Amino acid sequence: MKVITILFILFLSIDCQSRLKEKIDENDGLLLLDRNNYDYAIAKYPKLIVLFTTYGCNLCLKVKSTFIELAKRLKEYEIYVAEVIACENRALSIRMNSQSYPAAYLYNEGEKSVFPNDEDLELLFEYALQNQYGLITQLNLQKEIDLFIKRSNIAVLSYYTTNEIADIAIKMPQIKFGIINQQINPKHHEAFITNKAFPKEIYFNGKLEEFQDFIEKNAYPLVFSLTEEEFKKAEAEEIPLIGMVLNPNQFNDYIKSYYEIVAAEFKGKLRFVLIDTKNELTLRRFQYFVGQSLEYKRIYYYNFYTKFTINLPYDEGSIPTFRKIVEQIQIYQEPFWEGDGYVHDLTPLNYQIQINQNPNHVILFNDMNACDLCFGFSDAFSDLSIKYQHRNNLVFAKQNRSVKPIREIIVEEVPSVYIYLKQDGLVNLVIYKGELSTEAISLYIEEHIPFTKFQSGSFPQTSGNEINNTNFDKLILNNDKPVLFLFYSPNSEHSKAANLLFEQLTPLFQDKLIFCRTDATKHQFEGFNMNSYPSIFFISAKGREIIKYDSQQRSIEKLVEFINEQLRIKNNYGTFINNGKVIGVTSESFQDIVIKSKQHVLVKFYAPWCGHCKSMAKEFEQLATLYRGSKDVLIAEMDWTQHQVPTVSIGGFPTLILFYKDGNSVEQIKYNKQRLANQMKQFIDELMNQHDEL
């Protein structure tokens, strides 16, 4: 009898504990979790956000009120929000590694990642929806399809396999890709696109090789509202932006339609943006681009290349008005002038960008109609521009005072020459007083205008060889190894970017190539055909063949492809030479650098907006220097907002993963400790030592 009684009590105890685990109370829309029901809640709710708070924390109270509103908005998307009082559940808090409060986590099918503990409701709402799915999602039930569409601003659903669309999905990380189970959902089309800005789906019935082009042409609206997906696309493509803010007190349907008509006329040349002030997040995104507060009845312009912004007012919203303003603004699309053998036409529209923003020196000829002296000097000035075309940092321009006088330029006589010298971001005007002849102005240029606006040594150094007239034959023409040769201009931002690419390429090909560069404003060599800088050439051993890199895309992936083509090798790098720097990895180079290399690779997956990512950047760079020269370890980073790979699952930022090589297998080991250089090194070294002992 005692045994039966004990068993009965034990049964009641187990049943009571089970009921306790399954009981989840709710307050103000938040699920109340503790150590008893936490794991049950994660299993019950596939999409769950958990906020850890504590008593006596004012910030916790503010964030909690935001999360209460967030819970209301997310409920229809079947995403639930919960709260844990940390001081009442210390063991659970320690288990979750919560060291400060408030702290928030996102559980996606049981997979935990960090969630922003912010007071910005719009940011949290968008982040929650954006991070519900990976690169490609398998959809088996109609309910899953409906929720996938509802949670995604832009969704592409198809009946293709993961392998068939993996490359497309990697190239378009802003878009959510879903694969429909054909056995459960009969196939009516090959695929379709949904966008919350579109009134209906767009169907695709073409061939697989046409699918990517179809998505690029149809996935995005003509006029952006700067959702997260559109923001990322705008940053990636760098098409100049034209934007305006809608006045909520006006009837805007006509304004929108007029604006869209003009946007269609300039499609591909300009990216049009229309901002609704009701959405604070998109408003802030546009302010991020233009760098200024926004007003109604103004059209704003932003050029990604020159970083130049301008805004122009308008009185009435009409097609002719919008078209006229856009045509005026188009002048700012032109890049900064460089020395190229031409005399450029300076006008009131491009004065601001070419005189005040352009980092290059400008020699200006003040011209006028019906002026015999001007006519006589015009040919001499053209000869000067041709003579100094090798000087990228020296621009020749003229303004016609009879046709397009620039009011900011006060001219006392014509013809005259004004010289705008650029130094340390300042513009210094020098009015030339000498003889107006080719010889006299040439002498002035040689004596007073430096080859580069940068101070000595300011152009970044590389691990390559600096080429001049004395070592050219030895290192370029008579080298037993092939050479990659960079012609740069010290005052060119593009040259500086190409220089950094050389730094990244060096450890990849150091045993196969000689890396060289030369200042093209000082040195010129026969056989190298150049129209602009930077220019890159591949020279085969002993200078037998010179091949120019003609692609406009100066990316590490494209250059690796070009070099491999010339070396006639496949992307199989073996062991990289570690130069002590963090290697930038993209979706295209991930397989070669991270997976195929023989070294263990620690990769930091980050987002540009992530504060924790920025704060650990110096420690990560320090870690790379600690492994300088290592044949066993590489340190790399990958911007997950721009580049993604289907073999890696990232839930929050930063995420650190060590790709550990054991023979032919690659194991992914997450690093979750303090983000300090010495701690990360200890983590890597201990894993390698354990393997050696085995």
C-alpha positions, 0 to 999 in steps of 0.5 A: 500500500505504501508503494502505491501511495508513493507512486501516486504522489510521484505521479501527481508531482510529475503531472504538477510539474508538467502543468507548471511548465505548460502554463504561460501567463500573459500581461499587456500582450507579453508572455510571462516566462520563467525557468519552469516554462522557458524551454516549453515556450521556445518549443511552442512558439516557432517565432518568439522574441524574449525581453530580459528586464530587471527591477529598478532599471529605468531603461528596462521600463522604457524598452518594455513599453515599446515591446508591448506595442511591438507585441500588438503589431506582431501578433497578426504575423504569428510572432510572439513577444515574451518577458523574463524578470531576470532578478527572479530567474538568476539561473536562467539569466546566467544560462542565457549569458545575459550580463546587462539589462535590458537584453533581448533575443530572437528565437527562430525555430529554436535558433537563438540570436540577439535582438535589438533592445531599442526604443524605436518601434519601427526599427524593431518591427521591421527587424523582427519581420526581416529576420524570420527567414534565411536566404532560401525557405522551404514552404510545404503548407499553404499557411506557411506560404501565406505567412511568408508573403505577409512577413516579407516586403519582397518575396520570390516564390518558385517551384525550383530546387534550392540548388537551381536558385542558390546563386541567384539568392546569394546575389540578391540577399535583400529579397526573401526566396521561398520554394513551394512544395509542388506535391502539396501546392499544384504548379500553375507558374514557374514562380511569382513575385510579391511586393507590398508596394504592388497591387498583385503578384507578378508571374514568371513562366520563362526559362531558369536562365531568364529568372534572375533578369526577371527578378531584377526588372520586376521585384522593385517599384519604380519609386522607392519608399526606402524600406530595408530591402530598397535601402540596401539595394540603393546602397549596393547599386549607387545610382544617384538619388532624387527624393522628396517628402510628402506633405501629410496635409496635402492631397498626394495622389496626384503628386505621386502620379506626376512624380512616377511619370517623371521617374519613368523618363529617367529610369536607370539614370536616377533612383527616385525616392518618395518619403512618407513622413508617417514612417519615421524609419524611412525618413531617417534613412533618406536623411542618412543619405542627404545628410540634412533635415528634410522640408516639404516642397523641395527635391533632394539629390544625392550622388554616391560617387561624389557624396554631393547633395543639393536641394531645389524648391518647387511651388507646384507639383506638376510633371513640367515642374518635376521634369525641369528640376530633375534636368537641372539636377542632372548636371551633378551626376557628372563625376569630378573632372580630372586632367584628361586633355580637354577644356571643360565648360564651367557653368552656374550649375556645375560650379559648386561641385567642380570648384568647391567639391572637386579635390583637383586643382582647376585652372579657369579661363575667363572667356567672352564673345567678340573678344579678339584677345580671348579668341587668340588665347583659346588655342594656347589654353587648349594646348596647355590642357593637352600638355598636362593631360598626364596630371590627373589632379590638374583640370583645365576649364573655361567659362563664357561670361557672355553666355553663362556668367557665374555670379560667384566669380568676380572677373575684372577683365577678359581674357584672364586666368584664375587658378583654384588650388586645393589643399587639405579640403580648402580652396585657394583662389590665385588670380594669375598676373603673368603673360597669357602664353603657353610657355609662361603658364607652363612655367607657373604650373611647374613652379607653383602647382604640386603634382598632388594635393596630398602631403608626402606619404599620405597615399597608402603604401602597399606590400608591392614594389614601387616602380620608377625609370631605374627599376622598370626593366628589371622588375617588369620586363625581365622578371621571371614571374608574372607581374600585376602592375597598377598605374595610380594617381595619388590624388584619385580616390579610385586609385586609393581604392584600387591600392587597397584591393592590391593589399587584399590580393597580395596574400592570395597570389604572393607565390605566383605573382609580383605586385608592382605599382607606379605613380602615373603622374610622374612616370610613363612607360612605353607599351601601356595604353591608358586613358584614365587612372587607376589602370591595371595590367597583367604582364607575363614572365619576361614581359612577353605579353601585356594584358590590360584589365578592362572591366569597370568593376574593380572588385577582389572577385573580378580581379581574382577571376582575371588573374586566374584566367591569365595564370590559367589556374582554378580558384584553388588557393591552398595556403594563403600567406597571412599578411596580418590583415583582416581579409574582406570576404564576399559571397563570391569569394567565400568558397575559395577563401574560407572553405577551400583554403587549408587554414582555419578561418575565423570569420566575423559576420557583421552589419554596417549599422551594428554598434557592437560590430563597430566597437569590436573592430579594433580588437579584430584587427589586432587579432589579425596582426597576432596571426601575421605570417601564420600558415594555420590561421586566417582572420576574415570578415563578411558584410552579411547585409550585402553577401550571404551564403546558404551554408551559414546561418546568421541570427544576429550581429556580430557572429563569429564562426571559426571554420575549422579544417580537419582533413577534408571536412570543415566544421563551423564552431561559433565563438560566444566569449568576450570579443577581445583579441587575446581571448579570441586567439586563446580560443583558436589556439586551444582548439588547434592544440586539442587536435594536435594532442589527438 
